[in-house]
């Protein structure tokens, strides 16, 4: 979360993933070790949907795989 001049600033996807990754590893290490990459991405986008500074980050749909 970034606050500049008293205003909440939205994180970009890279910033949000870094914050998510650090927190998830710290809080859910056993689960982090066992998740597939796809499941980890799902967790990331769900996490993004919970916070005002990351709600704007949505999963991009790959037309080939529909993921």
ROZA-228098 format. One record per residue (C-alpha): residue number from 1; residue in three letters; y, x, z. Coordinates in Angstrom, 2 decimals. Layout:
<recs>
num|residuo|Y|X|Z
NUM|ala|Y|X|Z
...
</recs>
This chain:
<recs>
num|residuo|Y|X|Z
1|unk|0.00|0.00|0.00
2|unk|3.42|1.32|-0.93
3|unk|6.67|0.04|0.49
4|unk|9.90|1.29|-1.08
5|unk|13.29|0.11|0.19
6|unk|11.55|-2.58|2.21
7|unk|9.81|-3.96|-0.90
8|unk|6.05|-4.03|-1.42
9|unk|5.25|-2.10|-4.59
10|unk|2.22|-2.99|-6.69
11|unk|-0.37|-0.27|-7.03
12|unk|-1.65|0.67|-10.46
13|unk|-5.39|0.59|-11.05
14|unk|-5.88|4.33|-10.41
15|unk|-3.94|4.21|-7.14
16|unk|-5.80|1.10|-6.04
17|unk|-9.20|2.58|-6.87
18|unk|-8.41|5.75|-4.93
19|unk|-7.41|3.70|-1.87
20|unk|-10.45|1.42|-2.22
21|unk|-12.84|4.34|-2.68
22|unk|-11.57|6.20|0.37
23|unk|-11.71|3.11|2.58
24|unk|-15.08|1.89|1.31
25|unk|-16.75|5.28|1.81
26|unk|-15.31|5.50|5.30
27|unk|-16.14|1.95|6.40
28|unk|-19.34|1.19|4.45
29|unk|-20.94|4.59|3.80
30|unk|-24.55|3.34|3.77
31|unk|-23.73|0.54|1.35
32|unk|-21.60|2.90|-0.77
33|unk|-24.59|5.22|-1.21
34|unk|-26.88|2.44|-2.39
35|unk|-24.64|0.48|-4.79
36|unk|-24.98|0.78|-8.54
37|unk|-21.85|1.65|-10.50
38|unk|-21.60|-1.93|-11.75
39|unk|-21.87|-3.37|-8.23
40|unk|-19.29|-0.87|-6.98
41|unk|-16.89|-2.02|-9.70
42|unk|-17.48|-5.64|-8.69
43|unk|-16.65|-4.72|-5.09
44|unk|-13.48|-2.97|-6.26
45|unk|-12.19|-5.95|-8.26
46|unk|-13.06|-8.34|-5.44
47|unk|-11.14|-6.08|-3.03
48|unk|-8.17|-6.07|-5.43
49|unk|-8.10|-9.87|-5.41
50|unk|-7.51|-9.91|-1.65
51|unk|-4.20|-8.05|-1.41
52|unk|-0.72|-8.81|-2.73
53|unk|-0.19|-5.27|-4.02
54|unk|-3.44|-5.29|-6.03
55|unk|-3.97|-8.95|-7.04
56|unk|-2.61|-8.20|-10.50
57|unk|-5.52|-5.83|-11.23
58|unk|-8.23|-7.67|-13.12
59|unk|-11.53|-6.59|-14.56
60|unk|-11.29|-5.90|-18.27
61|unk|-13.99|-7.57|-20.31
62|unk|-15.82|-5.36|-22.75
63|unk|-16.56|-7.51|-25.79
64|unk|-19.83|-5.73|-26.56
65|unk|-21.40|-6.00|-23.14
66|unk|-19.43|-8.98|-21.76
67|unk|-18.93|-6.97|-18.54
</recs>
